[in-house]
């Protein structure tokens, strides 16, 4: 019996011939394994997006091809012992562009939770921290770019509320007979209370070739840009350490982004000026119902010029 050909409705003309920028699938979960140059491989549960642009003359995209590409490229990546998550996205984006003959742009992105093995600062207990790692690749024939980034969590302390509390302490210490020098020495050694926030730092870099960018470096720069790192496991000496150092290093949300910019320039001096850097900080305010937010997007060249003038 001859197999009946099914209609390709996606290839027909739509009633309204308007082109669309990004059409495809989101929320595709896949287990992937990333080699780390001799270290134990990282196994990640990643969430993918695979999108193409759609011309106005076509009713729909071939969604099944997007899913087929993700399955195919992940199998290839596992066999090739991939070292970088960006490579998976880049190969998938190139395949999407080739399989969708009507499109001129394809993009594949992924997010995954990433575990960092470390020790607590004082008691030296083995623990793990987590970060969200981000990768994206856009293919446009001869053109295109790759993006790699991370989202991390830390602690910040408000300098404004801390200064108000320091003012209270100055008055009280002076009333107890301490001189101005002794008061200032005390406040420098014992930072006063300030309202603290859980901060979320995002650091991403976009370039034609991201092979010179290590996601571990991005994670460390972002974590070090806040008032203090946090640790999932914390005995009392570790809690004391985190609290003390956070209040010793009070930062506004704006300070965190500027601090990140300085650390990016110092850490990634080998990168080209054309690399685009996205930095943002969002703080879950403890004494307000809103969140505080700051962001900067700039090329490495622009950041270098600004930091040089500082």
Backbone torsions as a table, in degrees:
resi	resn	phi	psi	omega
1	UNK	NA	129.2	-178.1
2	UNK	-70.0	134.0	-179.3
3	UNK	-71.3	131.7	-179.0
4	UNK	-78.0	129.8	177.9
5	UNK	-74.5	128.5	178.9
6	UNK	-85.5	144.3	-177.4
7	UNK	-67.5	141.0	177.0
8	UNK	-96.5	81.2	-175.2
9	UNK	-63.6	-33.8	-178.4
10	UNK	-59.2	-29.8	-175.6
11	UNK	-82.8	-6.1	-179.7
12	UNK	-79.4	169.4	179.4
13	UNK	-79.3	140.8	176.2
14	UNK	-80.3	163.6	176.5
15	UNK	-65.5	-36.7	179.2
16	UNK	-115.2	109.6	-173.7
17	UNK	-85.2	75.5	177.6
18	UNK	-117.8	128.9	178.4
19	UNK	-72.3	153.0	180.0
20	UNK	-122.1	143.1	-175.2
21	UNK	-78.6	-42.2	-172.2
22	UNK	-139.3	112.1	-179.4
23	UNK	-132.3	136.4	178.9
24	UNK	164.3	-139.9	-176.1
25	UNK	-124.3	146.6	176.4
26	UNK	-131.0	161.2	175.0
27	UNK	72.2	27.2	179.2
28	UNK	-86.2	117.2	-176.1
29	UNK	-99.0	129.4	-179.4
30	UNK	-140.8	144.6	175.2
31	UNK	-89.7	124.5	-179.9
32	UNK	-128.6	158.4	-179.8
33	UNK	-125.8	128.1	-177.6
34	UNK	-117.5	125.8	176.1
35	UNK	-77.2	151.2	180.0
36	UNK	-130.5	49.9	173.9
37	UNK	57.0	56.4	177.5
38	UNK	96.8	-20.3	177.5
39	UNK	-77.8	171.0	175.5
40	UNK	-61.4	133.6	-177.8
41	UNK	-61.9	150.2	174.3
42	UNK	-94.6	128.1	175.3
43	UNK	-103.7	122.9	-173.7
44	UNK	-123.6	138.6	167.2
45	UNK	-93.7	104.4	-172.2
46	UNK	-104.6	148.3	175.0
47	UNK	-110.9	123.0	-173.3
48	UNK	-108.2	154.6	166.0
49	UNK	-126.6	137.9	176.9
50	UNK	-133.2	116.0	-170.4
51	UNK	-135.7	146.9	174.7
52	UNK	-132.7	162.5	172.3
53	UNK	-84.8	151.0	-173.8
54	UNK	-124.9	121.8	179.4
55	UNK	-69.6	158.3	-176.3
56	UNK	-65.8	-22.1	-177.4
57	UNK	-81.5	-3.0	-175.8
58	UNK	-115.7	134.2	-176.1
59	UNK	-69.5	-39.8	-177.1
60	UNK	-154.2	164.5	175.5
61	UNK	-88.9	161.0	177.6
62	UNK	-84.8	88.3	-174.9
63	UNK	-60.1	-37.5	-177.7
64	UNK	-63.5	-29.6	178.4
65	UNK	-67.3	-36.5	176.9
66	UNK	-60.7	-46.6	179.1
67	UNK	-64.7	-39.6	179.4
68	UNK	-61.2	-42.0	-179.2
69	UNK	-64.3	-45.3	-179.0
70	UNK	-60.9	-46.2	177.8
71	UNK	-60.9	-44.5	-177.2
72	UNK	-64.9	-47.9	-174.8
73	UNK	-70.3	-33.4	177.9
74	UNK	-67.6	-37.1	176.2
75	UNK	-64.6	-41.6	177.9
76	UNK	-63.4	-43.3	-177.6
77	UNK	-62.2	-40.8	179.6
78	UNK	-63.9	-42.4	-179.5
79	UNK	-67.2	-33.1	-177.3
80	UNK	-86.2	0.6	-177.8
81	UNK	51.9	63.4	-176.0
82	UNK	-60.4	137.3	179.0
83	UNK	-96.1	-19.8	-173.7
84	UNK	-133.9	136.2	178.1
85	UNK	-67.5	-27.1	178.1
86	UNK	-63.2	-32.6	-179.7
87	UNK	-62.7	-38.8	178.6
88	UNK	-61.7	-46.7	-179.4
89	UNK	-65.1	-40.2	-178.6
90	UNK	-64.8	-47.9	-179.3
91	UNK	-64.5	-38.0	178.7
92	UNK	-66.6	-41.4	179.3
93	UNK	-64.1	-40.9	177.7
94	UNK	-63.2	-41.2	178.6
95	UNK	-65.8	-40.5	177.5
96	UNK	-58.7	-44.6	-179.1
97	UNK	-62.3	-38.9	-179.8
98	UNK	-71.4	-37.7	-176.3
99	UNK	-78.1	-28.3	179.1
100	UNK	-99.9	90.9	-173.3
101	UNK	-68.3	-17.0	-177.8
102	UNK	-89.8	-4.6	-174.9
103	UNK	-105.9	157.9	178.1
104	UNK	-118.0	-3.7	-177.3
105	UNK	-147.4	133.2	176.4
106	UNK	-135.2	143.7	177.3
107	UNK	-138.9	142.5	175.9
108	UNK	-131.3	131.1	178.4
109	UNK	-133.0	159.1	179.2
110	UNK	-148.5	153.3	171.5
111	UNK	-132.3	146.0	178.0
112	UNK	-153.5	149.9	174.6
113	UNK	-82.2	133.3	-172.4
114	UNK	-123.4	128.9	-178.3
115	UNK	-95.6	134.2	179.2
116	UNK	-112.8	123.2	177.6
117	UNK	-85.3	131.8	-178.2
118	UNK	-157.6	179.6	177.0
119	UNK	-115.5	149.7	174.4
120	UNK	-68.2	151.6	-168.3
121	UNK	-67.0	-29.1	-175.3
122	UNK	-113.2	-53.8	-175.5
123	UNK	-80.6	-10.1	176.0
124	UNK	59.7	33.6	174.3
125	UNK	-77.7	141.6	176.8
126	UNK	-73.0	133.0	-178.8
127	UNK	-150.1	-179.8	177.1
128	UNK	-131.2	146.3	171.1
129	UNK	-119.3	162.5	-179.0
130	UNK	-126.0	149.2	174.5
131	UNK	-139.3	157.6	172.2
132	UNK	-97.0	121.7	176.4
133	UNK	-101.7	144.5	-172.5
134	UNK	-126.6	137.0	173.3
135	UNK	-139.9	148.8	-179.7
136	UNK	-154.0	144.4	174.3
137	UNK	-138.8	137.5	176.7
138	UNK	-118.8	129.3	179.3
139	UNK	-115.6	126.6	178.0
140	UNK	-136.1	51.9	-177.4
141	UNK	74.9	-117.4	178.6
142	UNK	-73.7	-20.1	-178.2
143	UNK	-99.4	176.4	178.9
144	UNK	141.1	173.5	179.1
145	UNK	-156.0	166.7	176.8
146	UNK	-122.3	151.1	177.7
147	UNK	-134.7	137.6	176.3
148	UNK	-134.5	141.4	-177.9
149	UNK	-163.9	179.8	-178.7
150	UNK	-151.6	150.9	173.1
151	UNK	-121.6	124.2	-177.0
152	UNK	-128.0	164.1	-179.0
153	UNK	-119.2	141.7	177.7
154	UNK	-151.4	-161.4	179.6
155	UNK	-125.5	141.7	173.8
156	UNK	-128.4	153.7	178.1
157	UNK	-125.3	134.9	-176.6
158	UNK	-74.9	119.8	179.2
159	UNK	-65.1	-30.9	-177.2
160	UNK	-67.4	-50.7	179.8
161	UNK	-66.7	-32.9	177.9
162	UNK	-65.0	-40.3	179.5
163	UNK	-65.6	-36.4	177.0
164	UNK	-63.9	-41.8	177.7
165	UNK	-67.5	-34.4	176.4
166	UNK	-64.5	-36.4	176.6
167	UNK	-62.1	-41.2	176.3
168	UNK	-61.3	-44.3	-178.7
169	UNK	-63.9	-38.9	179.4
170	UNK	-59.7	-46.1	-179.1
171	UNK	-61.9	-45.2	-176.7
172	UNK	-67.1	-44.7	-179.1
173	UNK	-64.9	-38.0	178.0
174	UNK	-65.6	-37.8	179.8
175	UNK	-68.1	-20.8	177.6
176	UNK	-88.1	3.8	173.4
177	UNK	97.3	6.2	178.7
178	UNK	-78.4	142.7	177.4
179	UNK	-77.7	168.0	-176.1
180	UNK	-60.5	-40.3	-179.0
181	UNK	-64.2	-44.7	-179.8
182	UNK	-64.9	-39.0	179.2
183	UNK	-61.0	-47.8	-177.6
184	UNK	-65.9	-37.6	177.6
185	UNK	-63.7	-40.1	178.8
186	UNK	-64.0	-46.7	-177.3
187	UNK	-67.9	-29.8	177.3
188	UNK	-71.4	-34.1	-178.4
189	UNK	-84.6	-33.1	-178.1
190	UNK	-121.2	88.2	-178.7
191	UNK	-62.5	142.2	-175.6
192	UNK	-84.4	167.8	-176.7
193	UNK	-62.8	150.3	171.7
194	UNK	-153.3	152.0	-177.7
195	UNK	-71.4	134.7	-174.3
196	UNK	-108.0	158.1	-179.5
197	UNK	-134.0	152.7	165.7
198	UNK	-83.7	121.5	-175.9
199	UNK	-105.0	148.6	179.6
200	UNK	-124.8	113.5	-178.0
201	UNK	-105.5	135.0	176.6
202	UNK	-119.6	130.3	177.8
203	UNK	-134.0	119.7	-179.3
204	UNK	-131.5	149.1	176.8
205	UNK	-131.6	134.8	-179.1
206	UNK	-118.1	130.9	-179.4
207	UNK	-156.8	168.9	176.7
208	UNK	-70.1	-29.7	179.6
209	UNK	-143.1	110.7	-175.1
210	UNK	-93.5	15.3	-175.7
211	UNK	-65.1	-19.9	-179.9
212	UNK	-89.5	4.3	-177.3
213	UNK	-113.6	121.1	178.6
214	UNK	-99.1	125.8	-177.9
215	UNK	-62.0	-28.0	177.5
216	UNK	-63.8	-38.7	177.4
217	UNK	-64.9	-39.3	178.0
218	UNK	-62.3	-42.8	179.3
219	UNK	-60.7	-47.4	-177.3
220	UNK	-65.7	-41.5	178.2
221	UNK	-61.5	-44.8	-179.4
222	UNK	-64.8	-42.0	-179.8
223	UNK	-65.4	-37.1	-177.2
224	UNK	-78.0	-5.4	-175.2
225	UNK	-87.9	-9.5	-179.8
226	UNK	-95.2	-173.8	-178.6
227	UNK	-64.3	-39.0	178.4
228	UNK	-162.8	154.2	171.6
229	UNK	-72.7	156.4	171.6
230	UNK	-118.0	156.7	-177.8
231	UNK	-130.4	137.8	-177.7
232	UNK	-64.4	-39.8	176.0
233	UNK	-100.2	129.8	-179.1
234	UNK	-150.2	112.8	168.9
235	UNK	-78.6	172.6	-175.5
236	UNK	-57.1	-41.1	176.6
237	UNK	-61.9	-33.4	177.6
238	UNK	-70.9	-39.9	176.8
239	UNK	-62.5	-41.2	177.7
240	UNK	-61.7	-43.3	179.9
241	UNK	-60.9	-48.6	-178.5
242	UNK	-63.3	-44.5	-179.1
243	UNK	-63.8	-45.6	-178.9
244	UNK	-61.9	-50.2	-176.0
245	UNK	-69.5	-31.4	175.6
246	UNK	-64.6	-43.2	-179.6
247	UNK	-75.9	-23.2	174.8
248	UNK	-73.8	-16.8	-172.2
249	UNK	-129.9	48.6	-176.5
250	UNK	-60.0	139.0	-177.1
251	UNK	-145.4	136.0	166.8
252	UNK	-71.1	165.3	176.3
253	UNK	-59.8	-34.7	178.2
254	UNK	-67.1	-38.2	179.0
255	UNK	-61.2	-37.1	-178.2
256	UNK	-62.8	-43.7	-179.7
257	UNK	-67.4	-41.2	178.9
258	UNK	-66.4	-37.8	176.9
259	UNK	-64.1	-39.5	177.4
260	UNK	-62.6	-41.6	179.6
261	UNK	-60.0	-43.5	180.0
262	UNK	-64.6	-43.9	-179.2
263	UNK	-67.4	-34.4	176.8
264	UNK	-62.4	-46.2	-179.9
265	UNK	-62.4	-40.8	-179.3
266	UNK	-70.4	-41.6	-173.5
267	UNK	-78.2	-35.4	-171.7
268	UNK	-112.6	46.2	-179.3
269	UNK	-66.5	-16.4	-179.7
270	UNK	-82.5	-8.2	-176.0
271	UNK	-83.9	153.0	178.8
272	UNK	-68.7	155.5	179.3
273	UNK	-63.3	-23.2	-175.1
274	UNK	-79.8	-11.7	179.5
275	UNK	-61.1	131.5	-178.9
276	UNK	-95.2	127.2	-176.8
277	UNK	-111.8	128.4	173.7
278	UNK	-112.6	124.5	-179.9
279	UNK	-130.8	127.7	172.4
280	UNK	-145.0	156.6	-179.2
281	UNK	-135.3	130.6	176.3
282	UNK	-125.9	125.8	-177.5
283	UNK	-112.1	129.2	174.9
284	UNK	-80.1	98.2	-174.2
285	UNK	-62.9	136.8	-177.4
286	UNK	-88.8	-26.5	-178.2
287	UNK	-114.0	11.1	175.6
288	UNK	-130.7	162.4	176.6
289	UNK	-90.5	-7.5	178.8
290	UNK	-102.7	172.5	175.5
291	UNK	-109.6	153.9	176.4
292	UNK	-100.1	143.3	-173.8
293	UNK	-144.3	142.8	174.1
294	UNK	-147.5	148.4	-176.8
295	UNK	-149.4	150.9	171.0
296	UNK	-145.2	132.6	172.8
297	UNK	-122.6	124.7	-176.0
298	UNK	-158.6	162.4	172.1
299	UNK	-79.6	159.0	175.6
300	UNK	-59.1	-37.2	179.3
301	UNK	-61.0	-44.2	178.8
302	UNK	-64.9	-41.9	179.1
303	UNK	-62.8	-42.6	179.6
304	UNK	-60.9	-41.7	179.4
305	UNK	-64.1	-42.6	-179.2
306	UNK	-67.8	-43.5	179.6
307	UNK	-64.6	-36.6	-180.0
308	UNK	-62.0	-32.4	-178.9
309	UNK	-80.8	-10.3	-176.1
310	UNK	-72.3	NA	NA
